[in-house]
Amino acid sequence: MTPPPAAPPTPPIFTVVGRKNSGKTTLLVRLSAELHRRGHRVMTIKHGAHTFNIDPATTDTYRHYHEGNAERVVMAAPDKFALVQRWSEERGPREIAARFLGEADIIVCEGFKGSDLPRVEVFRRAMHDSPLYSADGPNAALYLAIVTDETTTQWPIATFDIGASDVIQRLADLVEQQVVRRIGAPS
């Protein structure tokens, strides 16, 4: 009996975390654009705590999914496509990445703060009293960096000033060094 094929390897992956309205999406978009500018094939995953609809109730694809109870619905156009799939249990970012984003050079997630992914936190003192990061927390070793407006606290990990003109370039350097597999480097 032949064993089942091994799951494809997951591309390098990390997540951007932070409290609500901290600037996660803004940072992710800017960082993704910089990594793309540097020649990486970037793909992203956004974690949502609640269900969503990507099309309004007046569309055919909405009807396929909601009225027709299709398990999967693909909307295909000349320049892009979208897939909506039902599932009965939440999938983790690595499983989603391996299943749908295997061609990426790097995957940047937003959220998934309960995962075991390496992470960059966005912390703005202007919005919250404290970061998610704690040096003695159970997931402290997962943190690559904090991007923050808090300039007086010293953390034992890389810290970037959110207002610095080169913050995205410096953060992209860190991601390339610590997350992206370099060509010719052992895996």
N, C-alpha and C positions, 0 to 999 in steps of 0.2 A: 504494500500500500504506500502510495506516494504522500509525503507530508504536505499540508497546505502551503501555498507560497507564503514567504515572509512578507509582512507588511512593508510597504515602501518606507524608506527613511523620511523622517520629518525634516523639512528645511530648517535652518536656524530660525529660532523664534524667541521673542521676548514680549513683554507687555508694558504698557504705560498705565500706571495706577494713580489714584488720588481720590480725594473726597469730591463730592458733587460740586460742580462749578469751579473747580480748581484750574481748569485750562488743559485737561487731558486731550481733548479733540484738537485744539489749536496746536499743541505741541506735536501730537502724532502726525497731523497733516504736514506741518513744516518739516519734521524729521523724515517722513516718507518721501517728500519732494526732494530733499537733499540727498537721501540715499539713492533715489532714482537718478538724480543729476550725476551722481558718481558712477553710474552704470549698473546698479543692482536692479534686478527684477523684484520689485517690492509688491507684496500682497498684504492685505490687512483683514483683521477680524474684529468686529465690534461686539462686545458682550452686552446683552440687554437683560435686565432683570424681569422684564414683562414681555408679553407677546407683542407682535407688531403686524402691520399690513403695509406692504410696499406699493399697493395700488388701491385706488378708491373703489367703492362698491359698484360704480358704474362701468367698470372695465370687464372685458371678456375673461381675462385671466382670474379676476376676483370670482367671477361666476364659476369658472372651471373648478377652482379650489373649494369655495364655500357651498355652492349649490350642487356641483357635480361630485363633491367629495373625492377629487383626485388626490392620490397620495403625493404626487409630484406634478408641478406645473412649471413649464419653461416658457418664458417670453423671449422670443428670438427676433432680433432686428439685424439689419446689415452690419451694424457697428458694435453690437453688444448683446448680451443675453442675461437673464436673471432666472434663477432656480428657486422655487419655494417648495420645501419638502416637509411633510409631516413627520414628527418623531414623537415617541411616547416618553422618552427620558432625555434630559439634557446631556449634550456631548461636551467633552472638554476641548480645549483649544488644540491640543496635539492631535486628537482624533480628527477634528474638523480639518486641520492643516494637512494631515496625511491623506485624507480622503478627497479633498477638494483643491488644495493649493500646493500640491507636490512639485510644481514647476517653478516655484519661487526661489529666489536667491536668499531672501529673508522675509519673514512674516512678522509684522508689527501688530500686536493686539492692543485693544483698549479695554480695560477692565480685567476680569478674571483674577481679581485680587486673592481669591481663595485657592488659586492654582499653584503649582510648583515651578512656574516660569520665572526666569530671570526678569527683573523689573526695574523700571525707572519711575520714580514717584514725582508728580508735580504737587508741590506744596506752596500755597500762597498764604502767608500770615494775614494778608488783607481779607481773606475769605474764611479761614479756620484757625483755631487756637493751636492745633498740634498736627503733625504729620501722621500718616499711618505707620511709618517706619519707627521702630524702636530698636536700639542697639542690642537689647537683651530679649527681643521678641523671637518667637519660634521660627519666623521666616526671614530674619535679618540677613542671613547668608545669601538670600536670593536677590538682594538689592545691588544693582550696579551703580546707581546714582540717585541723587535728589536734585531736582531743578526747582529753585525756590527764590522768593523775594526776601527770605530771612537771612540776613547777612551777619548776624551776631552769634548764631549757634554753630558750633563745630561738630560735625558728624564724622564718624570713622569710615565714611565711604566718600566717593567722588561727589562733589557738590558744585552745582553750576548756578550762577546768578541768572535768573529768568529774564532780567532786563539787559543783559550783556548783548552787544551787537553780534558777537560770534558764538552765542550759546548753541545754536543748532549745528554749526560746523564742528564745534568741540564735542558735542554729544554724538554726532555721527562718527567722529573719530573713535570715540569710546566704543560705540556699537560695533564698528568694523573690527576693532581690536579684540573685544570680548565676546561677541556673538557670531559674527559672520565668519564662516570657514574660509580661510584664505586659500587661494588657488595654490595647489602643490603642498599645502600643509597636511600633516597626517590628521585623519578624522578620529 
